[in-house]
Amino acid sequence: MKKAFFTIVTLFILTAVFAFSLPISWKIADKYSISFSTSGVSGIFKTFTGSLVFDEQSLPASKFDVSIDVNSINTGNGMQNKHAKSAEWFDAPKYPSIKFTSKRIVKTATGYAATGDLQVHGITKEVTLPFTFKRNGSGGVFEGFFNINRNDFKIGAPGGEVGEVIKVLVSVPVVK
């Protein structure tokens, strides 16, 4: 009888521990913003999807797997949009998505950092992307600012009127 009681108590405790330690799966809400700027061009990507599993108390189990639709680029200039999607730049027919898959997420002095694989234009490189997360009620907002060198991903020819370092600003509201 004692053995059965201890087995039931142990199972209950393990279930409670696992139930409370699972990271939170967040749904991307409307009004997200993925913007970019450099000398010569700036704009946004209008389509962003993915899976965001994040819990400040369970960073080892947290993971981002997100994708940007290259065809959703909007620079405010139709000709520039068409040129950005062409083989000379993003080559959207061949490489329709920009993808980021985290390998690890850690706490930093100013927020968090997600290290993972960034795939752009068929080239995958490991990058570390800094971000913050602010909870608000049953949701929150992920925000990040980082630079990407377009030459690392063979986007356009080096030099020219478009800057080589692209500043990327991300703001993603989420709900449970």
Secondary structure, 3 states (H helix, E strand, C coil): CHHHHHHHHHHHHHHHHHHHHCCEEEEECCCCEEEEEECCEEEEECCEEEEEEECCCCHHHCEEEEEEEHHHEECCCHHHHHHHHCCCCCCCCCCCEEEEEEEEEEECCCCEEEEEEEEECCEEEEEEEEEEEEEECCEEEEEEEEEEEHHHHCCCCCCCCCCCEEEEEEEEEEEC
